[in-house]
Each structure stands twice: as C-alpha cells, then as structure tokens.
C-alpha cells in the first residue's frame, strides 16, 4: 500500500488541546510542513505567545520559547540577533499581537527584523473565555462586549496587514484564511514564502491567518467558517499587502 | 586585554567590563542617568562584531535579553529606576525559566517619574525581585568605578554559574563620576568564552533533542516542585554568595551600614568619629541579595548600635534588623529624593548612637 498522507515529522505526537472545529490545528500543520519542506526544522526556534497557542511548544518538533504576553517579536529578535542562522518564528493570536504586543509587532517590522510571524486572527480572546479582541468585528457579541462591539465606545478593529504594509521595514505581509481547501492551500503558500524570505535574509515577514473560534463565537465549526466568510472577509480582505521582492 | 589604569566614567566602566566579559548583545532604551552606558556600547559593539539594539521600550529590551539569553549568549540591558519597573515582567520570566542575564540599574529618585538625581530607593524592588511570583535575583552593589567594572565582569560569571539574573544596583553618583580603573581579567581569561549551555535553544535540535524554554506549568504540583528546586539553588547562593566589605570594622562599637555611594560618604564620617574617640566602623554590603547576614551577625558581637545610612526612606534597615535579629538598636540616617547625605549628618548620627 502506498502512503498518501502522513504525519509531518515537525509535529510531535502530543494530542492538541484545541477545541473541536478550531483552525489552530490546520495552521500548526502548515507551519510544520513548511519547516520540513525547507529542511529548516533543526535550526528552527519557535516563540509561543500567551493565548490559545501558549503550549505550541508541545506540538512543534523544534526548539521553542514561551514568551510573555505580546512580547514574542522582541523575544524572537533576541534569538535572531544571537543566532542569525536559525529560522526564528513567532506564532501569535490577535490579543497577543495586536493589543498588548502592538509595540513589539510594529517595531520588529519597522526594524525589518529578519523573522517570520504567523498571526492567527480569530477576532476574539479564546483562552480567557471569549473577550473582545482588537480585531473583534463591530457589533460582535463577546463576553466583554455583551451588547455587541460598539465602535463609539470600543473603537474599531485593527487591520494589521494594512498597518504594517506602510512600514518600510516590512518585507512581506499577506492575509490568508483557512476556511476552505483552496484558501488552506493559499495559506500554505504564504507561510512558505514568509519562511523563505527569512532564509534568504529578506527581512520581516508576516502572514495573517483568518481563523475561527466556534467555542467562543457560540457556533458550529461549519457555521463559524460561514460567519468568517460573511463577516470577517469583507472587513479583512485576503491578499498580499506588501511584497518587497 | 588592557592592563593599565584608565580614567573612565562609572557607566562607561560597566559597558567596557561587559565587553571584557564576552557580552556581545546589548538591548537598551534611553533613560537618564544611565545613558552613557548605552551610548558607549552603541559605539563599541559594531567594532567587535556585537549587537547594540535600541529597543522600542524597556519591556521590549528585557524580552530581547530573554530571547538572546535563551539562545545561549551573554547579554545585558541597563536602565534606571522607572525603566526597571517596566522590566520587572521580564525579570520574573527570566527567573521562571532559569535564564542567566545581567541587568544594570543606575538608580534615580522616585516614586513615579521622581527625579534624575541619584537615589537608593529601589532596594526593596531589587532585593525582593520586583516582578511577580516566588523568585530572587542576585544584587551586586559597587562602591566605586573600579567595582563598577569588576562587579560587572563578576555578574556575568555569577549569572551563568547559577543560571539567574544578576543585577548591578548602582546610582547616578557612581554612574556619572570618573575614577581610575584597572581593568581586571575576567574569569574566563578574557576571551569571553561561554560556559557550556546545553539547555539553550538555537540549532541542533535533531542531535540533542529539542530544548524548550518555558515557565508555564499546568499541574500545580509540577510548579510547586520546580519552585522548591529553584529555592534549593537560592539556598546555595545565600550560603556561598554573601559578600561584604569592612572599614575599621573589627573593633567598631557603632557600625554604619551603607552600600554604593552612601558608603563613600560614611567613610568620611567614620574617620571624624574615630578622631573624636568613638570607635565607629563601616560594614558595606556588596551583595544586597543575598544579604551578608553572617557579617552583620559577627559585627553585632562587638557593636552596641547600628546605623543604616541610605538614600531611601529606610529599606535596607529591615534587612539589618533581621540579620541581627533586632539584638541591637538600628537607626536610620538618610536623605531621599535625589539628595545625598552629608558626612556631618552621618557623624551626628554616630555620635548620638
């Protein structure tokens, strides 16, 4: 019998703790496959955020550092400056990257820090039980926006790719989604590109992945993906926002 | 390796010593009165193939140290009081991951934005850890520019030896003053050779298995075990690491305890007291954590009174009382807010003790 599909070596055998229907599993797989394909696993150093992916170090088969909330790009900077030959990446959620860690994100990009950032945007704080995130949609109900996010008092969602694209230091940023097979394939391509850039010394590369959170959105997995397509994609259009190459 | 004396500012002596100790990664953020330290390394690091990086914040700087330390290199950040408050989150994470790092605090007056004048008001913050959770950092208090140099070199060795943060707790007086310094040879012979760090991340995970730097424990019993083990290490540091210095201490009936800049002021007052027939002496803590309890207990055998000379509202005085189990009266002699004590004030305290 020919094996047509197998576990990618860059993932460990640990059972994922993510909720049913969560897309973190898909994104983990894409990052791991990429590291395998590029032969960069042995020199990879991942930086885990605070958020649902806090235990990413259990799942990736490479060296890993768990960072304080929002600080992953600064930690990755320290690693990269100390070990420039390593493939250094952060894996962060929207609260981590676009709220408490905005400064670290923006300035790592502004410096053109030669790292890869995988940014999972699911429009909510997942691990803490579903609070309003910087990327929560106007009108979206969360634990801390129980009447729906009101832009008059809670402001507007942050479009990270658009913001970072204005910086000269950003080499590459693209927004993708993992809601269907076609988009998953596109996400893989973008993630691969973001790592290739680093290995070629091109500078700061970020891939924003629109993701779903069925548990905290209060939806079925397929319903959540439908909601993502109908509500998030118009506000967060997919596409390449910056590509220096 | 330099072997002749050089005339150098305290802040620059720390920077030069860091290079001598093999530190090639510095992450900082501008703040008075430590700016010369960063400026010196901004000039020197590129010349020696090192990294000087001006971070976007104190928080980012300490987290860059966290990353670089995790990757196994000797690294440092420096700041002054308000900046150290911001770095406290990072200090807690460094401790939680048992990462070595050297942090410099050139203290200024507080609380809040306070003043840019010298102070010793961060004693509690330094000796009690600063950040959240059960942990300690080692705290070294230089008394002059020579010690700014030699203690910095020592700090890197201690950090690696114990896998913990070592803070150089100094102040605006010592940071800004110039004195001749004889650059001392670092323990590794001057090449900055690193001790083996098999726990570090960064390449080679295929051969050695992967390394993970982490302070998260989902099982309370695991975290409890880790904390208890870490405190075993701290116990060793407390036993082996206490350092202090004495001046006319052996027969002193009145012991002035002072560290850093205050200790220099104390010496003048002690000389004057001796000339007036009062057997005064100085006990100068060099390590503030671990506090030199043994030296204080010994001094209590011949002293009838202690004076804690501080540029704070009375912080070290608590450690003195604990060290001598309140067996002798301890009085506070202090100036605060960026004001330095005067020898006359100290003399009066000694004569009244």
Interface residues (C-beta under 8 A of the other chain):
Chain A: X41 X42 X43 X44 X45 X47 X54 X55 X57 X61 X62 X63 X64 X65 X66 X67 X68 X71 X74 X75 X76 X77 X78 X79 X80 X81 X82 X83 X85 X86 X103 X104 X106 X107
Chain B: X25 X27 X51 X53 X55 X56 X57 X59 X60 X61 X63 X64 X65 X66 X67 X68 X69 X70 X71 X72 X73 X75 X89 X90 X93 X201 X202 X203 X204 X205 X206 X207 X210 X211 X212 X213 X214 X215 X216
